Amino acid sequence: MKINQLSVLLENKPGALKNICRLLADNKIDISTLSVADTKDFGILRLIVKEWERAQKLLLENGLAVTVTGVVAVEVDDQPGGMCRILDTLDKYSINVEYLYAFVSRMKGKAVVILRFDAPDVAIERLSADQAVKFVGPEVIFAEK
């Protein structure tokens, strides 16, 4: 199960992230999770929002470069070694992770890890075969507060 993630090129200057967050907030778009990775010249803001199509349109209308990427969300025990369960499965099948980021979920004792794979369909198939891996869908990510 893939979740749509927006990736936005972010100018490497003060206020750039705030301006994007303010734009979304002013338009009542809630950010469920986000991550920023940087290079020397620019950053990449990755975010997951329920209304991703509306957010994408809004960001594009404001002159920002935006792409949509399918990512996978999995549940991880929020304890030492919790991530190892997923990584062991990926290693077993030689599946490469391009990047990941995590956030604490509303499920007690659990975190959610967002993963981007170079071959997402293969990764989903392999992870699905492992009884220990539990995918997280929109109903969890976008659950009412």
C-alpha positions as CSV (number, residue, x, y, z in Angstrom):
1,M,0.0,0.0,0.0
2,K,1.5,3.3,-1.1
3,I,0.9,6.7,0.4
4,N,1.3,9.8,-1.7
5,Q,4.1,12.1,-0.5
6,L,4.8,15.6,-1.8
7,S,8.4,16.6,-2.3
8,V,9.0,20.3,-2.6
9,L,12.3,22.0,-3.6
10,L,13.1,24.4,-0.8
11,E,15.3,27.5,-1.1
12,N,18.2,27.3,1.4
13,K,17.4,30.5,3.1
14,P,15.7,31.6,6.4
15,G,11.9,31.5,6.2
16,A,11.5,29.2,3.2
17,L,10.1,26.3,5.3
18,K,7.9,28.7,7.4
19,N,6.4,30.2,4.2
20,I,5.3,26.8,2.9
21,C,3.9,25.7,6.2
22,R,2.0,29.0,6.5
23,L,0.6,28.7,3.0
24,L,-0.7,25.2,3.8
25,A,-2.0,26.3,7.2
26,D,-3.8,29.4,5.8
27,N,-5.6,27.0,3.4
28,K,-6.5,24.6,6.2
29,I,-4.2,21.8,5.0
30,D,-2.9,19.7,7.9
31,I,0.6,18.3,7.7
32,S,0.7,14.8,9.1
33,T,4.4,14.4,8.9
34,L,7.4,16.1,7.2
35,S,11.1,15.8,6.7
36,V,13.7,18.2,5.4
37,A,16.9,17.0,3.7
38,D,19.4,19.6,2.5
39,T,22.2,20.0,0.0
40,K,24.5,23.0,-0.4
41,D,22.1,24.9,-2.6
42,F,18.6,23.8,-1.7
43,G,16.6,21.5,0.5
44,I,13.9,18.9,-0.2
45,L,10.8,19.2,1.9
46,R,9.0,15.9,2.0
47,L,5.5,15.9,3.5
48,I,2.4,13.8,3.8
49,V,-1.0,15.5,3.8
50,K,-4.5,14.1,3.5
51,E,-5.5,16.5,0.8
52,W,-2.3,16.0,-1.3
53,E,-3.8,16.9,-4.6
54,R,-5.1,20.3,-3.3
55,A,-1.8,20.9,-1.5
56,Q,0.1,20.1,-4.7
57,K,-2.0,22.5,-6.8
58,L,-1.6,25.2,-4.2
59,L,2.2,24.8,-4.0
60,L,2.5,24.8,-7.8
61,E,0.3,27.9,-8.1
62,N,2.7,29.6,-5.7
63,G,5.7,28.9,-8.0
64,L,7.1,25.9,-6.1
65,A,8.6,22.8,-7.7
66,V,6.5,19.8,-6.5
67,T,6.6,16.1,-7.2
68,V,4.4,13.2,-6.0
69,T,6.1,10.0,-4.8
70,G,4.6,6.8,-3.6
71,V,6.0,5.8,-0.2
72,V,5.3,3.0,2.2
73,A,4.3,3.4,5.8
74,V,4.9,0.6,8.3
75,E,4.3,0.2,12.0
76,V,7.4,-0.2,14.2
77,D,7.5,-0.9,17.9
78,D,8.6,2.2,19.7
79,Q,11.4,0.6,21.7
80,P,15.1,-0.2,21.2
81,G,15.6,-2.5,18.2
82,G,12.0,-1.9,16.9
83,M,13.4,-0.7,13.5
84,C,15.6,-3.8,13.2
85,R,12.6,-6.0,12.5
86,I,11.8,-4.1,9.3
87,L,15.5,-3.8,8.3
88,D,16.1,-7.5,8.8
89,T,13.3,-8.3,6.4
90,L,14.6,-5.7,3.8
91,D,18.1,-7.1,4.2
92,K,16.8,-10.7,3.7
93,Y,15.4,-9.7,0.3
94,S,18.2,-7.3,-0.6
95,I,15.8,-4.4,-0.8
96,N,17.4,-1.0,-0.8
97,V,16.0,2.0,1.1
98,E,16.5,5.3,-0.6
99,Y,15.4,7.3,2.4
100,L,13.2,7.1,5.5
101,Y,11.8,9.2,8.3
102,A,9.6,8.3,11.3
103,F,7.0,9.8,13.5
104,V,5.3,8.8,16.7
105,S,1.8,7.5,16.0
106,R,-1.4,7.7,18.0
107,M,-1.1,4.0,18.6
108,K,0.3,3.3,22.1
109,G,3.9,2.0,21.9
110,K,4.2,2.3,18.1
111,A,5.9,4.6,15.7
112,V,5.3,4.9,11.9
113,V,8.2,4.8,9.5
114,I,7.8,6.2,6.0
115,L,10.1,4.4,3.5
116,R,11.0,5.2,-0.1
117,F,12.4,2.3,-2.1
118,D,14.1,2.2,-5.4
119,A,11.6,-0.7,-6.3
120,P,8.5,0.0,-4.2
121,D,6.3,-2.7,-5.7
122,V,8.9,-5.4,-5.0
123,A,9.5,-4.1,-1.5
124,I,5.7,-4.2,-0.8
125,E,5.4,-7.7,-2.1
126,R,8.4,-8.9,0.0
127,L,7.3,-7.1,3.2
128,S,3.7,-8.4,2.7
129,A,5.0,-11.9,2.9
130,D,6.5,-11.3,6.4
131,Q,4.0,-11.8,9.1
132,A,5.9,-9.4,11.4
133,V,5.5,-6.4,9.1
134,K,2.3,-4.3,9.5
135,F,1.5,-1.7,6.9
136,V,0.0,1.6,8.0
137,G,-2.7,3.1,5.8
138,P,-4.3,6.5,5.5
139,E,-6.9,5.6,8.2
140,V,-4.0,5.6,10.8
141,I,-1.9,8.4,9.3
142,F,-4.8,10.8,8.9
143,A,-6.8,9.6,12.0
144,E,-8.7,12.4,13.8
145,K,-6.9,13.9,16.7
